[in-house]
Amino acid sequence: MNDRGMTTAEYAIGTLAAAGFAGLLVVLLGGEWMTDMLRGLLQKAFAAGT
């Protein structure tokens, strides 16, 4: 059985999946709700240290 080119196709699918996941993270982390959540967590962390 000749599977030449199979590795290239697997790399292409992996690259597309990684790019899609990165795009999803950009959308989720770029939202205002995420900024508010991180700000709240940091404020609680600094308040706990005092």
N, C-alpha and C positions, 0 to 999 in steps of 0.2 A: 504494500500500500504506500502510495506517494503522498506525504503530508507536507510537501514543501510549501511555504507561505503561511502555514498555520500559525507560526509564532508571530508573524507580522500582524495577522488579524487579531490575535489575542492582545498584543500590545495596543493596537488601535482601539479595541473595545475598552481596555483598562484605562487608556488615556481619556476617552470620552466619558467614562464613569467618573474619573477623578475631576475632570473639568466641570461636570454637572454637579458633583458634590461641593466643589469650591464655590460655584455660583449660588447654590442653595445657602451655604454658610454666609456669603456676602449679603444675601437678602435678609437672612435671619439676624445676623449680627449688626446690620446697618439700620435696623429699625429703632424707633424711639423707645419702644418698650424695653429693648435690651439695654439701651443706655441708662434708662431709669433703674432697671434692676441692678446693673453693675454699680451704679452710684449708691443705691441703697445698701448693697452688700458691703461696699467700702466704708460707708458711714457707720454701719453696725460694727465692722471690724475695728475701726479706729476708736469707736466709743467703748468697746469692750476692753481695750488696752489701757484705758484711763482709770 
